[in-house]
Amino acid sequence: MDKTVREHIQALEEKRNLLSEQVMDESNAGRRNELETQLRAVQSALRFYHDALETERRFWGSAASR
């Protein structure tokens, strides 16, 4: 893996911001639907990464207190 998780999250956040702007600017309904689909996929990936990081924090936090 060439990128850290933090770098993946940062790239996804940038992509989310770009897609959000494109959705707002798009007047073609079909293209807007495509952009919204991509946006939902990016948001889903971000939730996955954030949930994984939270799980890791909880695991290592509880492991450190043993």
Legacy VTK file of the C-alpha trace (Angstrom):
# vtk DataFile Version 3.0
C-alpha trace
ASCII
DATASET POLYDATA
POINTS 66 float
0.000 0.000 0.000
1.641 3.200 -1.175
-0.539 5.600 0.844
-1.308 5.818 4.520
-4.909 5.610 5.719
-4.732 9.323 6.526
-3.701 10.057 2.926
-6.575 7.922 1.614
-9.017 9.792 3.835
-7.635 13.143 2.711
-7.952 12.179 -0.968
-11.514 10.970 -0.410
-12.440 14.173 1.401
-11.058 16.212 -1.508
-13.001 14.048 -3.959
-16.170 14.474 -1.855
-15.782 18.256 -1.893
-15.194 18.297 -5.649
-18.179 16.049 -6.343
-20.401 18.147 -4.077
-19.485 21.256 -6.057
-20.063 19.473 -9.356
-23.497 18.248 -8.236
-24.493 21.782 -7.302
-23.277 23.179 -10.642
-24.669 20.437 -12.906
-27.872 21.277 -14.764
-28.189 17.982 -16.654
-30.296 15.640 -14.502
-28.693 12.455 -15.850
-25.164 13.691 -15.234
-26.178 14.990 -11.789
-27.501 11.518 -10.901
-24.165 9.989 -11.934
-22.285 12.502 -9.790
-24.580 11.843 -6.836
-23.929 8.104 -7.180
-20.187 8.741 -7.131
-20.621 11.057 -4.153
-22.505 8.389 -2.199
-19.725 5.874 -2.953
-17.078 8.300 -1.682
-19.127 9.018 1.443
-19.504 5.296 2.052
-15.747 4.763 1.739
-15.122 7.647 4.152
-17.514 6.130 6.693
-15.682 2.807 6.335
-12.277 4.402 6.996
-13.572 6.482 9.909
-15.313 3.465 11.459
-12.159 1.375 11.056
-10.052 4.059 12.723
-12.546 4.357 15.588
-12.531 0.577 16.067
-8.740 0.609 16.107
-8.669 3.441 18.663
-11.099 1.587 20.918
-9.176 -1.670 20.598
-5.790 -0.155 21.307
-7.240 2.081 24.003
-8.701 -0.899 25.821
-5.576 -2.985 25.206
-3.384 -0.265 26.706
-5.473 -0.141 29.882
-5.031 -3.880 30.600
LINES 1 67
66 0 1 2 3 4 5 6 7 8 9 10 11 12 13 14 15 16 17 18 19 20 21 22 23 24 25 26 27 28 29 30 31 32 33 34 35 36 37 38 39 40 41 42 43 44 45 46 47 48 49 50 51 52 53 54 55 56 57 58 59 60 61 62 63 64 65
